[in-house]
């Protein structure tokens, strides 16, 4: 997610990680346990889950459009056809 660059060279998306690691290092240096706020900050995602899925869906639609399958995304050939009675 963050590439091969050090955290200090990252953009805003790594700011919460740097702050959390700084808290953890300060606590360990003082001989204390790592604070809960640091572990929460380390676990925080760089981008929200909804944005991740939106980007993934956009990529899928772009790929389908490039290959001429955009209108076939919703097709379900494995599903039996419905009859008039249903």
C-alpha positions as CSV (number, residue, x, y, z in Angstrom):
1,X,0.0,0.0,0.0
2,X,2.8,2.4,0.9
3,X,5.4,1.3,-1.7
4,X,9.1,0.9,-1.2
5,X,9.8,4.4,0.3
6,X,10.6,5.0,3.9
7,X,7.6,6.4,6.0
8,X,9.2,9.8,6.3
9,X,9.0,10.2,2.4
10,X,5.4,9.1,2.2
11,X,2.5,11.5,1.7
12,X,-0.3,12.2,4.1
13,X,-1.5,8.6,4.0
14,X,1.3,7.5,6.3
15,X,1.0,10.3,8.8
16,X,-1.0,8.3,11.3
17,X,1.5,5.5,11.1
18,X,4.4,7.8,11.9
19,X,2.6,9.3,14.9
20,X,1.7,5.8,16.2
21,X,5.2,4.5,15.8
22,X,6.6,7.6,17.5
23,X,4.3,7.0,20.5
24,X,5.3,3.3,20.6
25,X,9.0,4.1,20.5
26,X,8.7,6.7,23.2
27,X,6.8,4.4,25.5
28,X,9.3,1.5,24.9
29,X,12.2,3.9,25.5
30,X,10.7,4.9,28.8
31,X,10.2,1.2,29.8
32,X,6.4,1.4,29.6
33,X,3.9,-0.6,27.7
34,X,2.8,0.5,24.2
35,X,-0.3,2.8,24.6
36,X,-3.6,1.7,23.2
37,X,-3.7,4.8,21.0
38,X,-0.5,3.7,19.3
39,X,-1.7,0.2,18.5
40,X,-5.0,1.6,17.2
41,X,-3.1,4.1,15.0
42,X,-0.9,1.3,13.6
43,X,-4.0,-0.8,12.7
44,X,-5.7,2.1,11.0
45,X,-6.1,1.7,7.3
46,X,-4.4,4.1,4.9
47,X,-7.6,4.5,2.9
48,X,-11.2,3.8,4.0
49,X,-12.6,0.4,3.0
50,X,-15.4,2.0,0.8
51,X,-12.8,3.9,-1.2
52,X,-10.7,0.7,-1.7
53,X,-13.8,-1.1,-3.1
54,X,-14.8,1.8,-5.2
55,X,-11.4,1.9,-6.9
56,X,-11.4,-1.9,-7.3
57,X,-14.9,-1.7,-9.0
58,X,-13.8,1.1,-11.2
59,X,-10.8,-0.9,-12.3
60,X,-13.0,-3.9,-13.1
61,X,-15.3,-1.7,-15.2
62,X,-12.5,-0.1,-17.1
63,X,-11.0,-3.6,-17.8
64,X,-14.4,-4.9,-18.9
65,X,-14.9,-1.9,-21.2
66,X,-11.5,-2.3,-22.8
67,X,-12.3,-5.9,-23.7
68,X,-15.8,-5.2,-24.9
69,X,-17.5,-7.0,-21.9
70,X,-19.0,-4.0,-20.1
71,X,-22.6,-5.0,-20.8
72,X,-21.9,-8.6,-19.8
73,X,-20.8,-7.9,-16.2
74,X,-24.3,-8.6,-14.8
75,X,-24.8,-11.8,-16.9
76,X,-25.4,-15.0,-14.9
77,X,-25.3,-17.9,-17.5
78,X,-25.4,-20.5,-14.7
79,X,-28.8,-19.2,-13.4
80,X,-31.8,-21.1,-14.8
81,X,-34.3,-19.0,-16.8
82,X,-37.5,-18.0,-15.1
83,X,-40.7,-19.2,-16.4
84,X,-44.0,-17.2,-16.6
85,X,-45.3,-19.0,-13.5
86,X,-42.6,-17.8,-11.3
